[in-house]
Amino acid sequence: MTPDKYGNTILHHAAREGLLDVMKYLINTHHYNLMTTNDKGETALHLAVKHIDVVKYLINECKCDIMTSDKYGNTILHHAASEGLLDVMKYLINTHHYNLMTTNDKGETALHLAVKHIDVVKYLINECKCDIMTSDKYGNTILHHAAREGLLDVMKYLINTHHYNLMTTNDKGEAALHLAVKHTDDVKYLINECDCDIMTPDKYGNTVLHHAAREGLLDIMKYLINTHHYNLMTTNNK
């Protein structure tokens, strides 16, 4: 049970590498406690997420609880969503009826965490009927997450297929346009094709140009000023 500097024991290492024979030996012969966690609060189940055979063994034969969360409130499904592991997700949802409204400590569901993987996003929305308007504890929906990450394919899917309301704001009053500011293609798409208003302010009166100025994004600023004739005398609430 001797852990490394991060709190990982040999079983944690075996789980991460998908070494099922080693895991069975430790569990069956040495009665390893499967609730043992590392410094991140991760059990063997969390770390085995990339290996569906190990996941099935731990759940089906060792009776590991799929709802066990790590230090940050993430269950194995949150981990699978973050990694885009659709086979593991389908197993947890279809076989074990995982509750897709389960959130981590940031209020994020599997849908929020799957944002970088459009195949998983489509599965959760189309087949599992996840609500695209579900927000995390800061008021961010999946589109806010996609905008911040510059994921134009996910954004187009949500907007064109599911008619996402682009005026939806988070707790800071930020719309997708504000959050997409670091990604030129996304900004142009939202303005040129989706007709987002460049003068829309957030809760503090900041428009997309204020956000661009704060981040030093000269290309975005030139685009807004030269193409859309942004009024440089526009002020925020300060």
N, C-alpha and C positions, 0 to 999 in steps of 0.2 A: 504493500500500500504506500510505499515511499513515493511522494510526488516530486515533480520537477519544480522549477522556480515559478511556474505559472499554475501550479496546483494539479497538473495532469499526472495521473498514475499510468501504469502500463496498460490498463484497460482503456483509458482515454486514447492513448496512442494507437492501440490496436483498432479501436472503433474508427478513428479518423482514417486509418489506412485500409479499413475494410477487411481485416484479418479475422475471419470468422472462426477458424480453427483455434487460434490463440485465445479468442474471447471465450469460446466454449470451454476450453481447458481451465481458464481462470475462474469462470462462473461455476462450472460443474464440479471441478476438483477442489478448488480453493474457496468456493462459496463467496465470491466477490460481491460486495454490496453495490448494487446497480444504482442506488440513489447517491453515491459518492459524486461530489461535484468539484470542478476546478475553480480557479479564482474568478471566472466569469459566470459561475453557477451552472455550468454545462455538465450534463450527465453523458454517459456513453451514448445514449440515444440521440442527443443533439449532435454529437460529433460524428455519428455514423450516417448522417443524412444523405451522403452521396452514394451510399451502398445499400440498395433496396433489399438485398438478401439479408444483410445484417439488421436492417430496420425491422423486417418481418420477423426475424428470429427473436429480437428483443421484445417486440410487442406480442407476438403470438405464443411464444414458448416461455419467455421470461416475465410476461405480464407487465411490461413497462407501461406506464401511464402516458398516453399521447398528449395529455394536457399539462404535463410537468413543464414548468417554465424556468428559464435561466435567470440570471441576476437582473436582466433587463426586461423580463416579462415575455421573452420570446419562447414559444413552444417549438416543437420539431416542424410544424407546418410553416411557421414564420421563417425558420431556417431554410426549408425547402423552397419557399416562395422567393426568398432573396437570391438563391442559387439557380432558380429557374428549373427545378427538378420536377418536371411534370408527372413522371411516372410515380414518384414518391407521393406527390400531392394527390393524385387520383386514388392511390391505395388508401391514404389516410381518410379521404373524403368519402369515397364510395364504399369501402369496406368497414371503416370505423366511424363513419358519420360525424366527422370532425365539424365542430361549430365554427363556421366561417366568419362569424361576427366577433370571435375572440380577439382581443387586442393586447398589445404589449404595453409597456409603461409609457410609451409616447402616444398611445391610443391608435396605433397602426394595426390594421388587419392584414391578412395575407395579400389582399389586392394591392394595398399601398406598397408592400415590400416587393411585389412581383413586377413593379413598374418597368424594369429594364428588360423584361422578357415578354414580348408581345404575344407569343403563343400561350403563355400562362395567363396573361391578362384576358385574352379572348376566351379561354376556357372558363375562367372564373366568372366572367360576365355572361357569356352566351349559354353555358351549360349549367353553371351553379347559381345563376341569377343574382350575383353580387351587385349591389347598388353602387353605381359610379359616383353618386353624390355623398356617399359615406365619408365623413371627415375624421381626421385624427384629432388629438387633443388641442392642436393649434389651429384647427379649422381647415386644414389642408385636405383636399380631395385627391384622387389619383391624378387628375389633370394638373393640379398644382405641383405634385411630385414630378410628373413628366416634364412640365415646363422648366422647372429648376434644373433638371438633369439634361435638358436639350434633346428629349426623345421625340423627334418630330413624327415618326411613324405611329407611335402610341397616341400622340396628340391628334393626329389626323383621324385615326380610328375612332377615338372617343367623340370627336366633333362631328365627323361626317356620318358615322354609322349610328351613333347614339345621341346626336343632337345636344351635346353638352352645352349648358348655359355659360357662356364665356364671361358673364358679369358676376359669376359666383366668386365671392371673396373669402379669404381666410380671416383669422382673428385680427390681423393687422390691416385688414381692408385691401389686401393685395389680390389682384386678379392674375390669371395666367400670364398676361402680358408683362406685368411687373417682374414676375419670377423668371421669365424666359430671357431676361435682359442680357445675359452673358452669351446668348446663342443667336447670332445674326439671322440665320435661316428661319428660326422659329419666330423671331420678332417680325420679320418680313411676311411670313405666312399669316400670322395673326392679324397684321395690319392690312395687308394687300388682299388676302383672300377671305378673311373672316370679318373684315371691317371693324376691328377693334379700334376704339377711340384713343389716340395717343395722349389726350388731355385728361383721361380718367385718373383721378388721384386715389392713393391709398388712404388709410385712416389718418395719416399724418400730413396729408396734402401733397405727397410726393407722386409725380407722374413717372412714366417710364424714363423720361430724360433725366429727372433727378436721380433715379436709380443708376442710370448709365454714367452720369457725372461722378457719383460717389465711388463707383467701381473703376473709373478711369477708362471707360470703354469708348475710345475715340471713333471707331468705325460705326458704332450704333448711334452716337451723337451726330456724326456727319450725315448719316442716313436720315435721321429724324428732322434735322435742321434743313438740309439741302433738298430732300425729296418731299418732305411733308410740311416744310415751312413752320416748324415749331416756334412758338413765341418765347423767346429767351428771357422775357421779363416775368414769366410765370413763376409764382412763388409758392412754397409750401406753407404749412401752418405756423412756421417760425418766422 
